[in-house]
């Protein structure tokens, strides 16, 4: 990945709908060169998708991270339950004290609490920490 690829990724992270012509103009490449680079980044798996964030006027989505520790940790037993919660947007299995970190986005703190109660029922759960997002910084 060179400096142009990095600049393209930075721009798309800020606004995935920005026109290829505008990106190219600002970083010094043609529209077609930007399109080719994006296609290569997608093919290599560096860009894996684009997301849509919904919100109503004046209403912000409630976001939270859940940190979970298990004893023993058996991810394959947990996946069906986790995949059935539509507000969980991504999760990562980790090494260390925390086995799993999950990210949820909902329309209310009440729903965050409902999700927490669902997670509390997971087998072999040792610890569950809920971390509401206060502010996005990137």
NUNUTI-473054 format. One record per atom (N, C-alpha, C): residue in one letter; x, y, z; atom name; residue number from 0. Coordinates in pm, 1 decimal, decimal comma. Layout:
// residues N
<atom 'A' <X Y Z> 'CA' NUM>,
...
// end
This chain:
// residues 138
<atom 'X' <84,7 -117,3 0,0> 'N' 0>,
<atom 'X' <0,0 0,0 0,0> 'CA' 0>,
<atom 'X' <89,8 124,4 0,0> 'C' 0>,
<atom 'X' <68,0 211,7 -94,5> 'N' 1>,
<atom 'X' <148,0 332,4 -101,3> 'CA' 1>,
<atom 'X' <70,6 451,3 -44,2> 'C' 1>,
<atom 'X' <130,7 569,8 -56,8> 'N' 2>,
<atom 'X' <69,3 689,0 2,2> 'CA' 2>,
<atom 'X' <-66,0 721,5 -61,2> 'C' 2>,
<atom 'X' <-82,9 692,0 -190,6> 'N' 3>,
<atom 'X' <-210,9 720,2 -255,4> 'CA' 3>,
<atom 'X' <-320,7 629,1 -200,0> 'C' 3>,
<atom 'X' <-287,5 500,9 -184,5> 'N' 4>,
<atom 'X' <-384,8 407,3 -127,3> 'CA' 4>,
<atom 'X' <-424,9 453,1 13,6> 'C' 4>,
<atom 'X' <-328,6 493,4 92,1> 'N' 5>,
<atom 'X' <-357,1 538,9 228,7> 'CA' 5>,
<atom 'X' <-444,8 664,3 228,1> 'C' 5>,
<atom 'X' <-417,6 755,2 136,0> 'N' 6>,
<atom 'X' <-500,1 876,2 126,8> 'CA' 6>,
<atom 'X' <-642,3 842,0 83,5> 'C' 6>,
<atom 'X' <-655,6 749,0 -9,5> 'N' 7>,
<atom 'X' <-789,0 706,8 -53,9> 'CA' 7>,
<atom 'X' <-865,8 645,6 62,6> 'C' 7>,
<atom 'X' <-800,9 557,8 136,5> 'N' 8>,
<atom 'X' <-866,4 493,1 251,5> 'CA' 8>,
<atom 'X' <-908,2 597,0 354,2> 'C' 8>,
<atom 'X' <-821,8 692,3 382,2> 'N' 9>,
<atom 'X' <-855,5 797,7 479,4> 'CA' 9>,
<atom 'X' <-979,5 874,7 433,9> 'C' 9>,
<atom 'X' <-984,6 908,1 305,7> 'N' 10>,
<atom 'X' <-1100,0 982,7 253,8> 'CA' 10>,
<atom 'X' <-1226,9 899,1 261,9> 'C' 10>,
<atom 'X' <-1218,9 770,7 223,8> 'N' 11>,
<atom 'X' <-1337,5 684,9 225,8> 'CA' 11>,
<atom 'X' <-1385,2 657,7 367,9> 'C' 11>,
<atom 'X' <-1293,3 653,5 463,8> 'N' 12>,
<atom 'X' <-1334,5 634,8 603,9> 'CA' 12>,
<atom 'X' <-1417,2 753,5 651,5> 'C' 12>,
<atom 'X' <-1382,8 871,5 604,6> 'N' 13>,
<atom 'X' <-1458,0 992,0 642,1> 'CA' 13>,
<atom 'X' <-1590,7 1000,2 569,8> 'C' 13>,
<atom 'X' <-1590,5 960,3 440,5> 'N' 14>,
<atom 'X' <-1712,1 968,9 360,5> 'CA' 14>,
<atom 'X' <-1701,9 869,5 244,9> 'C' 14>,
<atom 'X' <-1761,9 753,1 263,5> 'N' 15>,
<atom 'X' <-1753,3 647,6 161,9> 'CA' 15>,
<atom 'X' <-1827,8 684,1 34,0> 'C' 15>,
<atom 'X' <-1907,8 789,3 36,9> 'N' 16>,
<atom 'X' <-1982,6 831,7 -82,1> 'CA' 16>,
<atom 'X' <-1915,0 947,4 -155,9> 'C' 16>,
<atom 'X' <-1797,7 986,8 -112,3> 'N' 17>,
<atom 'X' <-1727,2 1095,6 -181,1> 'CA' 17>,
<atom 'X' <-1696,9 1052,7 -324,8> 'C' 17>,
<atom 'X' <-1711,0 1144,0 -417,3> 'N' 18>,
<atom 'X' <-1691,4 1108,5 -558,0> 'CA' 18>,
<atom 'X' <-1545,5 1074,9 -584,8> 'C' 18>,
<atom 'X' <-1526,7 982,7 -678,1> 'N' 19>,
<atom 'X' <-1391,9 943,9 -716,5> 'CA' 19>,
<atom 'X' <-1316,9 1062,1 -777,4> 'C' 19>,
<atom 'X' <-1389,3 1145,6 -850,0> 'N' 20>,
<atom 'X' <-1327,1 1263,7 -910,7> 'CA' 20>,
<atom 'X' <-1274,7 1358,7 -803,1> 'C' 20>,
<atom 'X' <-1352,3 1379,0 -696,7> 'N' 21>,
<atom 'X' <-1308,1 1469,2 -589,3> 'CA' 21>,
<atom 'X' <-1186,9 1412,8 -516,5> 'C' 21>,
<atom 'X' <-1188,6 1283,3 -490,7> 'N' 22>,
<atom 'X' <-1073,3 1220,9 -425,2> 'CA' 22>,
<atom 'X' <-950,8 1236,5 -514,1> 'C' 22>,
<atom 'X' <-965,2 1202,3 -641,4> 'N' 23>,
<atom 'X' <-854,0 1211,4 -734,6> 'CA' 23>,
<atom 'X' <-798,1 1351,6 -746,2> 'C' 23>,
<atom 'X' <-887,8 1448,4 -757,2> 'N' 24>,
<atom 'X' <-846,2 1588,9 -769,5> 'CA' 24>,
<atom 'X' <-763,1 1629,9 -647,5> 'C' 24>,
<atom 'X' <-806,4 1589,7 -528,2> 'N' 25>,
<atom 'X' <-738,4 1632,0 -405,7> 'CA' 25>,
<atom 'X' <-606,0 1559,8 -381,4> 'C' 25>,
<atom 'X' <-593,1 1435,7 -430,9> 'N' 26>,
<atom 'X' <-468,6 1362,6 -403,6> 'CA' 26>,
<atom 'X' <-376,8 1354,5 -525,5> 'C' 26>,
<atom 'X' <-423,0 1408,2 -638,7> 'N' 27>,
<atom 'X' <-337,6 1414,6 -756,6> 'CA' 27>,
<atom 'X' <-342,8 1292,8 -847,0> 'C' 27>,
<atom 'X' <-457,9 1226,5 -853,8> 'N' 28>,
<atom 'X' <-476,6 1113,0 -943,7> 'CA' 28>,
<atom 'X' <-602,1 1135,1 -1027,9> 'C' 28>,
<atom 'X' <-609,7 1064,8 -1138,7> 'N' 29>,
<atom 'X' <-731,4 1071,8 -1220,4> 'CA' 29>,
<atom 'X' <-842,7 991,7 -1153,8> 'C' 29>,
<atom 'X' <-965,2 1020,2 -1195,5> 'N' 30>,
<atom 'X' <-1080,5 947,9 -1144,0> 'CA' 30>,
<atom 'X' <-1066,3 798,6 -1167,7> 'C' 30>,
<atom 'X' <-1021,3 761,7 -1289,6> 'N' 31>,
<atom 'X' <-1007,1 619,7 -1323,6> 'CA' 31>,
<atom 'X' <-895,7 552,9 -1241,5> 'C' 31>,
<atom 'X' <-789,6 626,0 -1212,4> 'N' 32>,
<atom 'X' <-682,0 570,2 -1129,7> 'CA' 32>,
<atom 'X' <-732,0 543,1 -987,8> 'C' 32>,
<atom 'X' <-813,4 633,5 -935,3> 'N' 33>,
<atom 'X' <-871,9 613,2 -802,4> 'CA' 33>,
<atom 'X' <-963,2 490,9 -804,4> 'C' 33>,
<atom 'X' <-1045,8 478,9 -907,2> 'N' 34>,
<atom 'X' <-1136,3 363,9 -918,0> 'CA' 34>,
<atom 'X' <-1058,2 233,2 -924,3> 'C' 34>,
<atom 'X' <-950,6 230,0 -1001,3> 'N' 35>,
<atom 'X' <-868,2 108,6 -1012,0> 'CA' 35>,
<atom 'X' <-804,2 73,9 -878,6> 'C' 35>,
<atom 'X' <-756,1 174,1 -807,6> 'N' 36>,
<atom 'X' <-693,2 149,8 -677,4> 'CA' 36>,
<atom 'X' <-796,0 97,2 -577,0> 'C' 36>,
<atom 'X' <-914,7 154,3 -577,3> 'N' 37>,
<atom 'X' <-1019,4 106,8 -486,0> 'CA' 37>,
<atom 'X' <-1055,0 -37,9 -518,5> 'C' 37>,
<atom 'X' <-1065,2 -68,7 -646,1> 'N' 38>,
<atom 'X' <-1096,9 -206,6 -686,2> 'CA' 38>,
<atom 'X' <-987,9 -302,6 -637,7> 'C' 38>,
<atom 'X' <-861,3 -265,4 -650,6> 'N' 39>,
<atom 'X' <-751,5 -350,6 -603,4> 'CA' 39>,
<atom 'X' <-755,9 -366,1 -451,6> 'C' 39>,
<atom 'X' <-786,7 -258,0 -379,9> 'N' 40>,
<atom 'X' <-796,0 -264,8 -234,1> 'CA' 40>,
<atom 'X' <-910,1 -357,2 -191,5> 'C' 40>,
<atom 'X' <-1018,6 -354,9 -266,2> 'N' 41>,
<atom 'X' <-1130,6 -445,2 -237,7> 'CA' 41>,
<atom 'X' <-1091,5 -589,8 -266,5> 'C' 41>,
<atom 'X' <-1025,9 -613,1 -379,2> 'N' 42>,
<atom 'X' <-984,9 -749,0 -417,1> 'CA' 42>,
<atom 'X' <-886,0 -808,1 -317,8> 'C' 42>,
<atom 'X' <-799,6 -724,2 -262,0> 'N' 43>,
<atom 'X' <-700,2 -770,1 -163,5> 'CA' 43>,
<atom 'X' <-759,4 -783,4 -24,0> 'C' 43>,
<atom 'X' <-883,4 -742,6 -7,3> 'N' 44>,
<atom 'X' <-948,3 -754,4 123,4> 'CA' 44>,
<atom 'X' <-914,3 -642,8 219,6> 'C' 44>,
<atom 'X' <-845,4 -540,1 171,9> 'N' 45>,
<atom 'X' <-814,3 -425,9 258,3> 'CA' 45>,
<atom 'X' <-940,9 -344,9 281,2> 'C' 45>,
<atom 'X' <-1018,7 -324,2 176,7> 'N' 46>,
<atom 'X' <-1153,1 -266,7 189,8> 'CA' 46>,
<atom 'X' <-1248,8 -384,0 179,1> 'C' 46>,
<atom 'X' <-1320,8 -410,3 289,3> 'N' 47>,
<atom 'X' <-1409,7 -526,7 291,6> 'CA' 47>,
<atom 'X' <-1556,1 -488,6 277,2> 'C' 47>,
<atom 'X' <-1588,1 -361,8 281,6> 'N' 48>,
<atom 'X' <-1726,9 -322,0 266,0> 'CA' 48>,
<atom 'X' <-1747,0 -177,2 304,2> 'C' 48>,
<atom 'X' <-1868,1 -134,6 286,0> 'N' 49>,
<atom 'X' <-1907,5 2,9 316,2> 'CA' 49>,
<atom 'X' <-2031,0 -5,3 404,3> 'C' 49>,
<atom 'X' <-2045,4 87,5 497,9> 'N' 50>,
<atom 'X' <-2158,3 81,3 589,4> 'CA' 50>,
<atom 'X' <-2243,9 205,8 579,4> 'C' 50>,
<atom 'X' <-2362,4 191,6 630,5> 'N' 51>,
<atom 'X' <-2457,9 301,0 636,6> 'CA' 51>,
<atom 'X' <-2492,6 323,8 782,7> 'C' 51>,
<atom 'X' <-2486,9 447,2 827,1> 'N' 52>,
<atom 'X' <-2523,7 481,0 963,1> 'CA' 52>,
<atom 'X' <-2654,4 558,2 958,6> 'C' 52>,
<atom 'X' <-2754,9 506,3 1025,5> 'N' 53>,
<atom 'X' <-2885,6 569,1 1026,1> 'CA' 53>,
<atom 'X' <-2907,0 647,8 1154,0> 'C' 53>,
<atom 'X' <-2985,8 750,6 1145,7> 'N' 54>,
<atom 'X' <-3022,7 828,2 1261,9> 'CA' 54>,
<atom 'X' <-3134,8 922,2 1226,4> 'C' 54>,
<atom 'X' <-3216,1 952,5 1323,4> 'N' 55>,
<atom 'X' <-3323,9 1048,3 1301,7> 'CA' 55>,
<atom 'X' <-3274,5 1186,8 1338,7> 'C' 55>,
<atom 'X' <-3334,0 1288,3 1281,7> 'N' 56>,
<atom 'X' <-3293,8 1426,4 1310,2> 'CA' 56>,
<atom 'X' <-3300,8 1452,4 1459,5> 'C' 56>,
<atom 'X' <-3189,7 1500,3 1514,2> 'N' 57>,
<atom 'X' <-3186,6 1532,8 1656,1> 'CA' 57>,
<atom 'X' <-3169,7 1413,2 1747,0> 'C' 57>,
<atom 'X' <-3166,5 1292,4 1693,8> 'N' 58>,
<atom 'X' <-3151,8 1173,5 1777,2> 'CA' 58>,
<atom 'X' <-3024,0 1101,8 1738,3> 'C' 58>,
<atom 'X' <-2940,2 1075,6 1836,2> 'N' 59>,
<atom 'X' <-2815,0 1004,7 1810,4> 'CA' 59>,
<atom 'X' <-2830,2 859,5 1850,3> 'C' 59>,
<atom 'X' <-2764,5 774,5 1779,1> 'N' 60>,
<atom 'X' <-2765,7 632,9 1812,5> 'CA' 60>,
<atom 'X' <-2687,1 611,0 1941,8> 'C' 60>,
<atom 'X' <-2727,0 511,6 2017,3> 'N' 61>,
<atom 'X' <-2656,4 472,5 2138,9> 'CA' 61>,
<atom 'X' <-2562,9 358,8 2101,1> 'C' 61>,
<atom 'X' <-2436,7 375,1 2135,6> 'N' 62>,
<atom 'X' <-2336,6 274,5 2102,9> 'CA' 62>,
<atom 'X' <-2270,2 226,3 2230,1> 'C' 62>,
<atom 'X' <-2229,3 99,1 2229,7> 'N' 63>,
<atom 'X' <-2159,2 44,4 2345,4> 'CA' 63>,
<atom 'X' <-2070,9 -70,9 2302,9> 'C' 63>,
<atom 'X' <-1963,4 -87,9 2377,4> 'N' 64>,
<atom 'X' <-1877,7 -204,7 2363,4> 'CA' 64>,
<atom 'X' <-1904,5 -294,3 2483,5> 'C' 64>,
<atom 'X' <-1903,2 -423,6 2458,8> 'N' 65>,
<atom 'X' <-1916,2 -522,3 2564,9> 'CA' 65>,
<atom 'X' <-1787,6 -602,9 2568,3> 'C' 65>,
<atom 'X' <-1727,4 -611,5 2686,4> 'N' 66>,
<atom 'X' <-1609,1 -693,9 2704,8> 'CA' 66>,
<atom 'X' <-1650,4 -817,1 2784,4> 'C' 66>,
<atom 'X' <-1622,6 -935,3 2729,6> 'N' 67>,
<atom 'X' <-1665,6 -1058,6 2793,2> 'CA' 67>,
<atom 'X' <-1546,7 -1150,3 2818,9> 'C' 67>,
<atom 'X' <-1548,2 -1215,4 2935,4> 'N' 68>,
<atom 'X' <-1448,1 -1315,1 2970,0> 'CA' 68>,
<atom 'X' <-1521,2 -1443,4 3006,3> 'C' 68>,
<atom 'X' <-1466,2 -1555,8 2962,4> 'N' 69>,
<atom 'X' <-1528,9 -1685,5 2983,0> 'CA' 69>,
<atom 'X' <-1428,8 -1782,7 3044,9> 'C' 69>,
<atom 'X' <-1482,7 -1887,3 3106,2> 'N' 70>,
<atom 'X' <-1398,4 -1995,4 3153,8> 'CA' 70>,
<atom 'X' <-1476,2 -2125,6 3143,6> 'C' 70>,
<atom 'X' <-1446,8 -2207,8 3045,6> 'N' 71>,
<atom 'X' <-1355,9 -2190,0 2932,5> 'CA' 71>,
<atom 'X' <-1421,1 -2108,2 2821,5> 'C' 71>,
<atom 'X' <-1338,0 -2059,4 2730,0> 'N' 72>,
<atom 'X' <-1386,0 -1980,6 2616,5> 'CA' 72>,
<atom 'X' <-1402,1 -2071,6 2496,3> 'C' 72>,
<atom 'X' <-1525,3 -2090,4 2451,4> 'N' 73>,
<atom 'X' <-1556,3 -2174,0 2334,4> 'CA' 73>,
<atom 'X' <-1643,2 -2092,8 2239,3> 'C' 73>,
<atom 'X' <-1578,4 -2022,6 2149,1> 'N' 74>,
<atom 'X' <-1645,3 -1930,2 2058,2> 'CA' 74>,
<atom 'X' <-1753,4 -1998,4 1974,8> 'C' 74>,
<atom 'X' <-1728,2 -2119,6 1928,3> 'N' 75>,
<atom 'X' <-1824,7 -2187,1 1841,5> 'CA' 75>,
<atom 'X' <-1959,6 -2208,3 1910,2> 'C' 75>,
<atom 'X' <-1960,2 -2222,0 2041,7> 'N' 76>,
<atom 'X' <-2086,3 -2237,8 2115,1> 'CA' 76>,
<atom 'X' <-2160,9 -2104,4 2129,9> 'C' 76>,
<atom 'X' <-2088,1 -1994,3 2121,7> 'N' 77>,
<atom 'X' <-2146,9 -1861,8 2143,7> 'CA' 77>,
<atom 'X' <-2201,7 -1799,2 2015,5> 'C' 77>,
<atom 'X' <-2143,2 -1834,5 1901,5> 'N' 78>,
<atom 'X' <-2176,3 -1766,9 1775,9> 'CA' 78>,
<atom 'X' <-2324,7 -1764,9 1741,0> 'C' 78>,
<atom 'X' <-2399,7 -1874,2 1753,4> 'N' 79>,
<atom 'X' <-2541,8 -1867,0 1717,2> 'CA' 79>,
<atom 'X' <-2618,7 -1761,1 1797,3> 'C' 79>,
<atom 'X' <-2591,1 -1752,0 1925,2> 'N' 80>,
<atom 'X' <-2658,7 -1652,1 2008,7> 'CA' 80>,
<atom 'X' <-2617,2 -1511,4 1969,0> 'C' 80>,
<atom 'X' <-2489,0 -1491,0 1947,2> 'N' 81>,
<atom 'X' <-2439,3 -1357,7 1911,8> 'CA' 81>,
<atom 'X' <-2491,4 -1313,2 1775,7> 'C' 81>,
<atom 'X' <-2495,1 -1404,1 1680,6> 'N' 82>,
<atom 'X' <-2541,3 -1369,6 1546,8> 'CA' 82>,
<atom 'X' <-2691,5 -1341,5 1542,7> 'C' 82>,
<atom 'X' <-2763,9 -1382,6 1644,3> 'N' 83>,
<atom 'X' <-2908,2 -1358,3 1650,4> 'CA' 83>,
<atom 'X' <-2942,2 -1219,9 1706,5> 'C' 83>,
<atom 'X' <-2841,6 -1144,0 1748,4> 'N' 84>,
<atom 'X' <-2863,9 -1008,8 1802,5> 'CA' 84>,
<atom 'X' <-2827,4 -909,4 1692,7> 'C' 84>,
<atom 'X' <-2927,2 -852,4 1623,1> 'N' 85>,
<atom 'X' <-2897,6 -769,5 1505,8> 'CA' 85>,
<atom 'X' <-2821,4 -640,7 1536,6> 'C' 85>,
<atom 'X' <-2828,1 -593,3 1657,6> 'N' 86>,
<atom 'X' <-2759,2 -467,8 1692,2> 'CA' 86>,
<atom 'X' <-2609,1 -486,5 1713,0> 'C' 86>,
<atom 'X' <-2561,9 -610,9 1720,1> 'N' 87>,
<atom 'X' <-2417,8 -635,6 1730,8> 'CA' 87>,
<atom 'X' <-2357,8 -623,4 1591,7> 'C' 87>,
<atom 'X' <-2277,6 -520,4 1571,1> 'N' 88>,
<atom 'X' <-2223,9 -491,4 1438,4> 'CA' 88>,
<atom 'X' <-2091,9 -560,4 1410,8> 'C' 88>,
<atom 'X' <-2010,3 -579,3 1512,6> 'N' 89>,
<atom 'X' <-1888,2 -656,7 1495,0> 'CA' 89>,
<atom 'X' <-1839,2 -703,0 1629,9> 'C' 89>,
<atom 'X' <-1754,7 -801,9 1625,1> 'N' 90>,
<atom 'X' <-1694,2 -854,9 1746,0> 'CA' 90>,
<atom 'X' <-1557,9 -911,3 1713,3> 'C' 90>,
<atom 'X' <-1474,9 -920,1 1815,9> 'N' 91>,
<atom 'X' <-1340,4 -973,3 1797,5> 'CA' 91>,
<atom 'X' <-1306,6 -1064,3 1914,2> 'C' 91>,
<atom 'X' <-1256,3 -1183,0 1883,5> 'N' 92>,
<atom 'X' <-1201,4 -1271,0 1986,0> 'CA' 92>,
<atom 'X' <-1060,1 -1222,7 2014,2> 'C' 92>,
<atom 'X' <-1025,7 -1214,2 2142,4> 'N' 93>,
<atom 'X' <-898,5 -1156,6 2183,1> 'CA' 93>,
<atom 'X' <-817,0 -1254,9 2265,3> 'C' 93>,
<atom 'X' <-692,0 -1221,9 2284,2> 'N' 94>,
<atom 'X' <-604,8 -1295,8 2373,6> 'CA' 94>,
<atom 'X' <-582,0 -1208,6 2496,0> 'C' 94>,
<atom 'X' <-584,9 -1267,3 2614,5> 'N' 95>,
<atom 'X' <-563,6 -1190,2 2736,5> 'CA' 95>,
<atom 'X' <-679,1 -1206,7 2831,6> 'C' 95>,
<atom 'X' <-698,1 -1109,1 2918,6> 'N' 96>,
<atom 'X' <-804,1 -1117,5 3019,2> 'CA' 96>,
<atom 'X' <-943,2 -1112,4 2958,0> 'C' 96>,
<atom 'X' <-958,2 -1038,6 2850,0> 'N' 97>,
<atom 'X' <-1086,2 -1027,9 2780,9> 'CA' 97>,
<atom 'X' <-1083,1 -1124,9 2663,1> 'C' 97>,
<atom 'X' <-1182,9 -1212,4 2655,8> 'N' 98>,
<atom 'X' <-1189,1 -1311,4 2548,1> 'CA' 98>,
<atom 'X' <-1260,3 -1259,2 2424,1> 'C' 98>,
<atom 'X' <-1356,5 -1170,5 2445,0> 'N' 99>,
<atom 'X' <-1442,0 -1127,4 2335,3> 'CA' 99>,
<atom 'X' <-1482,2 -982,5 2357,2> 'C' 99>,
<atom 'X' <-1473,7 -901,7 2251,3> 'N' 100>,
<atom 'X' <-1524,6 -764,9 2257,5> 'CA' 100>,
<atom 'X' <-1627,4 -750,3 2146,2> 'C' 100>,
<atom 'X' <-1742,7 -694,3 2181,3> 'N' 101>,
<atom 'X' <-1854,0 -678,4 2088,1> 'CA' 101>,
<atom 'X' <-1892,2 -531,9 2080,6> 'C' 101>,
<atom 'X' <-1935,9 -487,6 1963,7> 'N' 102>,
<atom 'X' <-1982,5 -350,3 1945,3> 'CA' 102>,
<atom 'X' <-2129,7 -352,6 1907,7> 'C' 102>,
<atom 'X' <-2209,2 -275,7 1980,9> 'N' 103>,
<atom 'X' <-2352,6 -267,1 1953,8> 'CA' 103>,
<atom 'X' <-2391,6 -122,0 1928,5> 'C' 103>,
<atom 'X' <-2489,0 -104,8 1838,4> 'N' 104>,
<atom 'X' <-2545,2 26,9 1811,2> 'CA' 104>,
<atom 'X' <-2696,3 11,2 1809,8> 'C' 104>,
<atom 'X' <-2763,4 87,2 1894,9> 'N' 105>,
<atom 'X' <-2908,7 77,4 1908,4> 'CA' 105>,
<atom 'X' <-2968,3 217,0 1909,1> 'C' 105>,
<atom 'X' <-3100,1 222,2 1924,1> 'N' 106>,
<atom 'X' <-3166,0 352,6 1931,2> 'CA' 106>,
<atom 'X' <-3194,8 395,6 2074,8> 'C' 106>,
<atom 'X' <-3159,4 312,3 2173,7> 'N' 107>,
<atom 'X' <-3187,9 351,2 2312,3> 'CA' 107>,
<atom 'X' <-3097,1 277,9 2410,5> 'C' 107>,
<atom 'X' <-3076,7 338,4 2524,9> 'N' 108>,
<atom 'X' <-3001,8 274,9 2632,5> 'CA' 108>,
<atom 'X' <-3079,5 155,0 2685,7> 'C' 108>,
<atom 'X' <-3210,3 162,2 2679,5> 'N' 109>,
<atom 'X' <-3292,1 48,2 2722,1> 'CA' 109>,
<atom 'X' <-3256,7 -76,3 2641,1> 'C' 109>,
<atom 'X' <-3237,6 -60,3 2508,6> 'N' 110>,
<atom 'X' <-3203,2 -175,4 2425,7> 'CA' 110>,
<atom 'X' <-3062,4 -224,9 2457,8> 'C' 110>,
<atom 'X' <-2970,7 -133,7 2489,7> 'N' 111>,
<atom 'X' <-2836,1 -175,4 2532,3> 'CA' 111>,
<atom 'X' <-2848,8 -264,4 2655,8> 'C' 111>,
<atom 'X' <-2933,6 -225,3 2749,5> 'N' 112>,
<atom 'X' <-2954,1 -305,9 2870,5> 'CA' 112>,
<atom 'X' <-3015,9 -441,4 2838,4> 'C' 112>,
<atom 'X' <-3107,3 -446,0 2742,8> 'N' 113>,
<atom 'X' <-3165,8 -574,2 2702,0> 'CA' 113>,
<atom 'X' <-3058,6 -666,3 2642,8> 'C' 113>,
<atom 'X' <-2973,2 -609,8 2560,9> 'N' 114>,
<atom 'X' <-2864,8 -688,7 2502,6> 'CA' 114>,
<atom 'X' <-2772,4 -739,3 2612,6> 'C' 114>,
<atom 'X' <-2741,7 -653,7 2707,6> 'N' 115>,
<atom 'X' <-2656,9 -695,9 2820,1> 'CA' 115>,
<atom 'X' <-2718,9 -814,3 2893,0> 'C' 115>,
<atom 'X' <-2850,4 -807,9 2916,4> 'N' 116>,
<atom 'X' <-2916,8 -919,6 2984,1> 'CA' 116>,
<atom 'X' <-2908,4 -1047,2 2901,0> 'C' 116>,
<atom 'X' <-2916,6 -1034,7 2768,8> 'N' 117>,
<atom 'X' <-2899,7 -1152,0 2682,0> 'CA' 117>,
<atom 'X' <-2758,4 -1208,1 2695,1> 'C' 117>,
<atom 'X' <-2659,4 -1120,2 2694,9> 'N' 118>,
<atom 'X' <-2520,9 -1163,9 2704,3> 'CA' 118>,
<atom 'X' <-2491,7 -1228,2 2840,1> 'C' 118>,
<atom 'X' <-2558,0 -1181,1 2943,3> 'N' 119>,
<atom 'X' <-2537,8 -1239,1 3077,2> 'CA' 119>,
<atom 'X' <-2577,8 -1386,5 3082,7> 'C' 119>,
<atom 'X' <-2659,7 -1430,3 2989,0> 'N' 120>,
<atom 'X' <-2707,0 -1569,1 2985,9> 'CA' 120>,
<atom 'X' <-2612,4 -1662,3 2910,4> 'C' 120>,
<atom 'X' <-2505,6 -1610,1 2851,2> 'N' 121>,
<atom 'X' <-2414,0 -1693,1 2775,1> 'CA' 121>,
<atom 'X' <-2345,9 -1795,1 2867,0> 'C' 121>,
<atom 'X' <-2326,1 -1917,2 2817,5> 'N' 122>,
<atom 'X' <-2263,4 -2020,2 2900,9> 'CA' 122>,
<atom 'X' <-2117,3 -1987,8 2933,1> 'C' 122>,
<atom 'X' <-2077,5 -2022,2 3052,9> 'N' 123>,
<atom 'X' <-1939,2 -2007,9 3100,1> 'CA' 123>,
<atom 'X' <-1892,5 -1863,5 3111,4> 'C' 123>,
<atom 'X' <-1986,8 -1767,6 3115,2> 'N' 124>,
<atom 'X' <-1949,6 -1626,4 3129,1> 'CA' 124>,
<atom 'X' <-1893,8 -1602,6 3268,3> 'C' 124>,
<atom 'X' <-1775,6 -1543,0 3272,5> 'N' 125>,
<atom 'X' <-1709,6 -1512,5 3398,9> 'CA' 125>,
<atom 'X' <-1722,2 -1363,8 3433,6> 'C' 125>,
<atom 'X' <-1715,8 -1278,3 3330,1> 'N' 126>,
<atom 'X' <-1717,0 -1132,5 3352,0> 'CA' 126>,
<atom 'X' <-1774,5 -1064,1 3229,1> 'C' 126>,
<atom 'X' <-1857,0 -962,7 3253,1> 'N' 127>,
<atom 'X' <-1915,2 -882,6 3145,9> 'CA' 127>,
<atom 'X' <-1904,0 -736,1 3184,9> 'C' 127>,
<atom 'X' <-1839,4 -659,1 3100,0> 'N' 128>,
<atom 'X' <-1823,1 -516,0 3123,6> 'CA' 128>,
<atom 'X' <-1888,1 -441,6 3007,5> 'C' 128>,
<atom 'X' <-1976,0 -347,2 3038,5> 'N' 129>,
<atom 'X' <-2043,1 -266,0 2936,9> 'CA' 129>,
<atom 'X' <-1979,0 -127,8 2935,4> 'C' 129>,
<atom 'X' <-1938,0 -83,3 2816,1> 'N' 130>,
<atom 'X' <-1871,0 45,3 2800,3> 'CA' 130>,
<atom 'X' <-1948,0 130,2 2699,6> 'C' 130>,
<atom 'X' <-2039,5 217,1 2744,9> 'N' 131>,
<atom 'X' <-2111,4 303,6 2651,4> 'CA' 131>,
<atom 'X' <-2015,7 403,0 2585,3> 'C' 131>,
<atom 'X' <-2038,1 430,8 2457,3> 'N' 132>,
<atom 'X' <-1955,8 526,3 2385,1> 'CA' 132>,
<atom 'X' <-2004,1 666,4 2418,4> 'C' 132>,
<atom 'X' <-1911,1 750,6 2461,2> 'N' 133>,
<atom 'X' <-1945,5 888,8 2495,3> 'CA' 133>,
<atom 'X' <-1929,9 982,0 2376,2> 'C' 133>,
<atom 'X' <-1824,7 957,5 2296,3> 'N' 134>,
<atom 'X' <-1796,8 1044,9 2182,6> 'CA' 134>,
<atom 'X' <-1706,6 971,0 2084,6> 'C' 134>,
<atom 'X' <-1733,1 987,4 1955,7> 'N' 135>,
<atom 'X' <-1644,3 931,5 1853,3> 'CA' 135>,
<atom 'X' <-1533,2 1031,1 1827,7> 'C' 135>,
<atom 'X' <-1412,2 979,8 1807,8> 'N' 136>,
<atom 'X' <-1298,2 1070,1 1791,4> 'CA' 136>,
<atom 'X' <-1232,3 1058,1 1654,8> 'C' 136>,
<atom 'X' <-1275,7 965,3 1569,8> 'N' 137>,
<atom 'X' <-1216,1 957,3 1435,4> 'CA' 137>,
<atom 'X' <-1322,8 957,3 1331,4> 'C' 137>,
// end
